[in-house]
Amino acid sequence: MYNDVNPLCKRMTLPPAQKYMFVPNESPLKNLPSILDKRQALLFDGLAHAIDIAGIAYSRLRSTLHEISKAGRAEPEPTAAVYLDAWSCIDSMDRFRSLVQGFKPGGIIRRDDPAFEVFLASMEPVRKLRNVTDHVAERLDQLVSRNASVMGEVSWISQGERSTWHSWYIRPGVFKDQLKFNLLLPHDGAEIEAQVGYIHLAAGGTEVNLSAAVHALYAVVMHIEAKLHERYKTMGTGYAPMPRHLVAMSELSTQ
C-alpha cells in the first residue's frame, strides 16, 4: 500500500565508514590500554560489541526494507528477517543503555556527564519496548483483545521514483477480525535516510523510532570516543592494547 508523504522531509545518511559497523578498528573502544582496571575494560568492551551488533542489524534491516519497497510485497522469509534485525537493534541498544549506567563518577567516563542524561532519556522508549518481549506470554490475552501481533509492527518511509515518498506497514501473524492501522506520516523537516528510513517498531502500546534511536546511539558513541582519545593522551603511549578476541579449536577423535 502506498501513501505519498510530505516532500519536504530531509534525507540523511549514516557516514560511509559506519555502513556496517559503528566502531572502526582504530577506535579507542577497541584499543583499550592495558593499564585500565578490569571493570572499566569490560564495560568499554561491552559497549563496543553492543554498538557493532546494533549497527549490523540496522544496516541489514534497512537493506531488507529497501528490497520489500522495490518489490512491493514481503514474503515470509524477508518478514522474519525484518523482525530479527529490528528486535536485535532494540536488544543491543538497551544493552548499551544499561552499560552506560554502569559508569562511575570517578571513572574515565563520568556517569554524570550531561550527554549521558540526554542519551538515557532518549532510550526510555527502547527500554519500555524491550520489556514488552520479556512478558509477552503474560500479555497474550491483551494481544488478543487488541487484535495485535506477538512480533509487533514495523513501519517505514521509502523513496520512490521521481523523488516521491511512500509509507509502509508490516504486521506479521494471524488476525481474525478487521485490522485497523495508521500509516506513518512524517512531520515537516523529519530526517529520513536515503531510500529507506524513519523506521518504527511498535508493540504492546509502545513505539520506537529506530532510526532516531540509532542516530542518538551514534552521537553518544562519538562523544565517548572523543573523551577516551582525550584521556588516553594523558596516559602516554607506553602501553599495549588489550587483546579482545579469542578463537579456540580442538580436533576431536572419532576412534
C-alpha positions as CSV (number, residue, x, y, z in Angstrom):
1,M,0.0,0.0,0.0
2,Y,1.4,3.4,-0.9
3,N,0.8,6.7,0.7
4,D,2.5,9.9,-0.5
5,V,4.0,12.0,2.3
6,N,5.3,15.5,2.6
7,P,8.1,16.1,0.1
8,L,9.9,18.5,2.5
9,C,11.3,15.5,4.5
10,K,15.0,15.9,4.6
11,R,17.2,12.9,3.7
12,M,20.1,12.0,6.0
13,T,22.6,9.1,5.6
14,L,25.0,7.5,8.0
15,P,28.6,8.3,7.4
16,P,30.1,5.8,4.8
17,A,32.5,4.4,7.4
18,Q,29.6,3.4,9.6
19,K,27.7,1.5,6.9
20,Y,28.1,-1.9,8.6
21,M,29.8,-1.1,11.9
22,F,29.6,1.9,14.2
23,V,33.0,1.3,15.8
24,P,36.1,1.2,13.4
25,N,39.0,-1.0,14.4
26,E,41.1,2.1,15.3
27,S,38.5,3.3,17.8
28,P,39.7,3.8,21.4
29,L,36.8,1.5,22.4
30,K,38.6,-1.3,20.5
31,N,42.1,-0.4,21.7
32,L,41.8,-0.4,25.4
33,P,45.1,0.3,27.3
34,S,46.4,-2.5,29.4
35,I,46.6,-0.2,32.4
36,L,42.8,0.1,32.6
37,D,41.2,-1.8,35.5
38,K,39.3,-4.9,34.6
39,R,35.8,-3.4,35.3
40,Q,36.3,-0.4,33.1
41,A,37.8,-2.5,30.3
42,L,34.9,-5.0,30.5
43,L,32.4,-2.1,30.3
44,F,34.0,-0.5,27.3
45,D,34.3,-3.8,25.5
46,G,30.6,-4.5,26.1
47,L,29.8,-1.1,24.7
48,A,31.8,-1.8,21.5
49,H,30.1,-5.1,20.9
50,A,26.6,-3.7,21.6
51,I,27.3,-0.9,19.1
52,D,28.6,-3.3,16.4
53,I,25.6,-5.6,16.8
54,A,23.1,-2.7,16.6
55,G,25.0,-1.3,13.6
56,I,25.0,-4.5,11.6
57,A,21.3,-5.3,12.5
58,Y,20.2,-1.8,11.5
59,S,22.1,-1.9,8.2
60,R,20.6,-5.3,7.3
61,L,17.1,-4.0,8.4
62,R,17.3,-1.1,6.0
63,S,18.5,-3.3,3.2
64,T,15.6,-5.8,3.7
65,L,13.1,-3.0,3.9
66,H,14.5,-1.5,0.7
67,E,14.1,-4.8,-1.1
68,I,10.5,-5.0,0.1
69,S,9.9,-1.4,-1.0
70,K,11.2,-2.2,-4.5
71,A,9.2,-5.5,-4.8
72,G,6.0,-4.0,-3.3
73,R,5.4,-7.1,-1.1
74,A,7.1,-9.2,1.6
75,E,7.3,-12.9,1.7
76,P,7.5,-14.9,5.0
77,E,11.3,-15.1,4.9
78,P,12.0,-11.4,4.4
79,T,9.4,-10.6,7.1
80,A,11.2,-12.8,9.6
81,A,14.5,-11.1,8.7
82,V,12.8,-7.7,9.4
83,Y,11.8,-8.7,12.9
84,L,15.1,-10.5,13.6
85,D,17.1,-7.3,12.9
86,A,14.5,-4.8,14.4
87,W,14.4,-6.6,17.7
88,S,18.2,-7.1,17.6
89,C,18.5,-3.3,17.4
90,I,16.3,-2.9,20.4
91,D,18.2,-5.5,22.5
92,S,21.6,-4.1,21.6
93,M,20.6,-0.5,22.3
94,D,19.1,-1.5,25.6
95,R,22.2,-3.4,26.5
96,F,24.3,-0.3,25.6
97,R,22.0,1.8,27.8
98,S,22.4,-0.5,30.8
99,L,26.2,-0.4,30.4
100,V,26.2,3.4,30.2
101,Q,24.5,3.3,33.6
102,G,27.5,1.4,34.9
103,F,29.8,4.4,34.5
104,K,31.0,5.7,37.9
105,P,31.6,9.4,38.8
106,G,35.3,8.9,39.2
107,G,35.9,6.7,36.1
108,I,37.5,7.6,32.8
109,I,34.0,8.4,31.5
110,R,31.8,10.2,34.1
111,R,28.3,8.9,34.7
112,D,27.1,12.4,35.5
113,D,28.1,13.7,32.0
114,P,25.1,15.8,30.7
115,A,25.5,14.0,27.3
116,F,24.5,10.7,29.0
117,E,21.5,12.2,30.7
118,V,20.2,13.2,27.2
119,F,21.0,9.8,25.8
120,L,19.4,7.8,28.6
121,A,16.3,9.9,28.3
122,S,16.1,9.1,24.6
123,M,16.5,5.4,25.3
124,E,13.5,5.2,27.7
125,P,11.1,4.1,24.9
126,V,13.7,1.5,23.9
127,R,13.8,0.2,27.5
128,K,10.0,0.1,27.6
129,L,9.7,-1.8,24.3
130,R,12.4,-4.2,25.4
131,N,10.3,-5.0,28.5
132,V,7.4,-6.0,26.3
133,T,9.2,-9.0,25.0
134,D,10.1,-10.1,28.5
135,H,6.5,-10.5,29.4
136,V,4.9,-11.5,26.0
137,A,3.4,-14.7,27.4
138,E,1.7,-12.8,30.2
139,R,0.2,-10.3,27.6
140,L,-1.4,-12.9,25.3
141,D,-5.0,-12.1,26.4
142,Q,-4.2,-8.4,26.0
143,L,-2.8,-9.0,22.5
144,V,-6.0,-11.0,21.6
145,S,-8.2,-8.2,22.8
146,R,-6.2,-5.6,20.7
147,N,-6.1,-7.9,17.7
148,A,-2.3,-7.3,17.9
149,S,0.7,-9.3,16.8
150,V,3.2,-11.1,19.0
151,M,6.1,-9.7,17.0
152,G,4.8,-6.1,16.8
153,E,4.5,-3.8,13.8
154,V,7.2,-2.2,11.6
155,S,6.6,1.0,9.6
156,W,9.0,2.9,7.5
157,I,9.3,5.5,4.7
158,S,10.9,4.8,1.3
159,Q,11.9,7.0,-1.5
160,G,10.4,6.0,-4.9
161,E,11.0,7.3,-8.4
162,R,10.9,11.0,-9.3
163,S,11.6,11.9,-5.6
164,T,8.2,10.5,-4.4
165,W,7.9,9.1,-0.9
166,H,5.9,6.1,0.3
167,S,4.7,5.0,3.7
168,W,4.9,1.2,4.5
169,Y,3.5,-1.0,7.2
170,I,4.1,-4.7,8.1
171,R,2.2,-6.6,10.7
172,P,3.0,-10.4,10.8
173,G,0.8,-13.0,12.4
174,V,-2.8,-14.1,12.3
175,F,-5.8,-11.9,12.7
176,K,-9.4,-12.9,12.6
177,D,-11.1,-9.5,12.9
178,Q,-10.9,-6.4,10.8
179,L,-7.5,-4.9,11.1
180,K,-7.1,-1.2,11.6
181,F,-3.8,0.6,11.4
182,N,-2.3,4.0,10.5
183,L,0.5,4.6,8.0
184,L,3.4,6.8,9.1
185,L,3.1,10.5,8.2
186,P,6.4,12.3,9.0
187,H,6.3,15.8,10.2
188,D,7.8,18.7,8.2
189,G,11.6,18.5,8.4
190,A,11.7,14.9,9.6
191,E,15.1,13.4,8.9
192,I,14.8,10.4,6.6
193,E,17.8,8.4,5.2
194,A,18.2,7.9,1.5
195,Q,15.9,5.2,0.0
196,V,14.7,3.8,3.4
197,G,14.4,5.5,6.8
198,Y,12.1,6.7,9.6
199,I,11.8,3.1,10.7
200,H,9.4,2.5,13.6
201,L,8.8,-0.7,15.7
202,A,5.7,-0.8,17.8
203,A,4.5,-3.5,20.2
204,G,2.4,-3.6,23.4
205,G,1.3,0.0,23.1
206,T,4.9,1.3,22.8
207,E,6.5,2.7,19.7
208,V,10.2,3.4,19.0
209,N,11.6,5.4,16.1
210,L,14.5,3.0,15.4
211,S,16.2,5.4,13.0
212,A,16.2,8.2,15.6
213,A,17.4,5.9,18.3
214,V,20.3,4.6,16.2
215,H,21.4,8.1,15.4
216,A,21.2,9.0,19.1
217,L,23.3,6.0,19.8
218,Y,25.9,7.0,17.2
219,A,26.1,10.5,18.6
220,V,26.8,9.3,22.1
221,V,29.4,6.9,20.8
222,M,31.3,9.8,19.1
223,H,31.1,11.6,22.4
224,I,32.6,8.6,24.3
225,E,35.3,8.2,21.7
226,A,36.3,11.9,22.0
227,K,36.5,11.6,25.7
228,L,38.6,8.4,25.5
229,H,41.0,10.0,23.0
230,E,41.5,12.9,25.3
231,R,42.1,10.7,28.3
232,Y,44.4,8.3,26.5
233,K,46.7,11.2,25.7
234,T,47.3,11.8,29.4
235,M,48.2,8.2,29.8
236,G,51.1,8.4,27.3
237,T,51.8,5.9,24.6
238,G,53.8,3.3,26.5
239,Y,51.1,0.7,26.8
240,A,49.9,-2.3,24.7
241,P,46.2,-2.6,23.9
242,M,44.4,-5.4,25.5
243,P,43.5,-8.4,23.3
244,R,39.8,-8.5,22.5
245,H,39.1,-11.8,20.8
246,L,39.9,-15.5,21.3
247,V,39.1,-18.3,18.9
248,A,40.0,-21.8,20.0
249,M,39.8,-25.2,18.2
250,S,40.5,-28.8,19.0
251,E,40.3,-31.7,16.6
252,L,38.0,-34.4,18.0
253,S,38.9,-38.0,17.7
254,T,36.3,-40.3,16.2
255,Q,38.1,-43.5,17.3
